[in-house]
Amino acid sequence: MSELRARGAYRGQRENGVPHGRGVFVYRDGLPMLNYTGEWSFGRKSGTGAMFWRSGDSYRGDFFDDVPHGRGEYVWAAGHRYVGNYRCDTNTLS
């Protein structure tokens, strides 16, 4: 949990002191990420959620082990978007 505290603030469900269940994480200033809202599993983003970046980019969909993994939609600030499958934070373009 100390690693998460160094990156920002968490509000939501916990188990044994770590994010577990639904919650919101707001990243501190200076990091490229803005916030994540969604499901957590023992301190890691896992399940369905939404991530927003300071650049205006966003991702909504499935997460596993802290990264996009499964079905999701990534929208770039410029308006382009990708809807499809992700594997370990990379779109599969298939």
N, C-alpha and C positions, 0 to 999 in steps of 0.2 A: 504494500500500500504506500510505502514511502516514495517509491518511484512515481506513482500517480500523483501524490501530493506535490511533488516537485514540478509537475507539468500543469497543474491546475486544481480545480475543485470539483468534487463529486457530490451529487444529491440523489438519494434513492435507496433502494433495498440493499441490504448487506447480509452476508453470512460470514461468521468468524472474522468480522472487521473489514472484509473486502467487498467490493461491488459484486452483487449476485442477485439477479432478477432484473427489474426495470429501473433505469436511472438516467441521469443527465450528467455529462462531464463537460465542464467549460474549461478550455485550455487557457493558460496564462498568456499575456501579451508577449510578443516576440517569437511565438511559434506559428507555423503556417496554418495549423488547424484552429478552428473557432470553437466548435462544440460537436458532441455526439449525444444523441438521444436514442435509447433503445435498450436491448437486452444485454445482460452481462452474465458471464459464468466464471466464478472464482477470480475476479479481478481483470478479466479480459473480455473485449467485445465479442459476443457470440450470440447468434440468433438474428432477429430482424432489428434493423436500426437505420439511422440517418446521420451522416457525417457532413459537416459544413466547413469550408475553408475560408480564410480571410480574403482570398482571391475572388470569391464569389462562386467557385466550383462547389458541387454537392454530389453526394452519393446516397441513394436510398436502396436498401435491399438486405441481402443476407451477409452476415459476418461469421467468421470462424477464426479462433485463435488471434483475435485483434485486427484482422484484415478482411476486406471484401472477399467473400468466397461463397459461390452459389449464384442465385439469380439477383440481378440488380440493375439500377439505372444510374449512370454517371452523367451529370450535366455540367458542361464547362461554362464559365462566366460569359463567354462570347456567344453562347446559345447552342453550340453543337451538343449532341448527346449520343450516348451509347446505351442501348438496352439489350441485355443478354446475360451470358454466364461469365462468372469470374472464377478463377482458380488461383488461390494464394496471392490476391491483390492484382492479378493481371487478367484483362478481358481475354476471352478465348476466341472472339471474332468468328464463331461458328454457328 
